[in-house]
């Protein structure tokens, strides 16, 4: 019997990575990343984990620290010890009491609606200019 698992990457406490990370699976960071991270899976920033860069992923659990913008396509969970300094763009958000967040928060549907409205306004203006 063959079991298919998506790859899981783990960076342990005491490890420092300088550079961007792109991965197709899930990723757990208990060390420090000086760079951006882009995943097709779930990111877990552990208690000792620190990201100094931007994050783009499907889901994220932040227990440690993120200094940068977060773009999460599905669910962002900020645990009680989470520290986030940057703007977030999310579909769903869960924040435990004690978590700190400094930045702007926007929902994907809100941004999509705003872009559609802007495009419609531009089309109307262009149509009026052609008349």
Beta strands, then each sheet from edge to edge (+ up, - down):
strand 1: 8-11
strand 2: 16-18
strand 3: 21-23
strand 4: 26-29
strand 5: 32-34
strand 6: 37-39
strand 7: 42-45
strand 8: 50-52
strand 9: 55-57
strand 10: 59-62
strand 11: 65-67
strand 12: 70-78
strand 13: 83-85
strand 14: 88-95
strand 15: 100-102
strand 16: 105-107
sheet 1: 1+ 4+ 7+ 10+ 12+ 9+ 6+ 3+
sheet 2: 1+ 4+ 7+ 10+ 12+ 14+ 16+
sheet 3: 2+ 5+ 8+ 11+ 13+ 15+
end
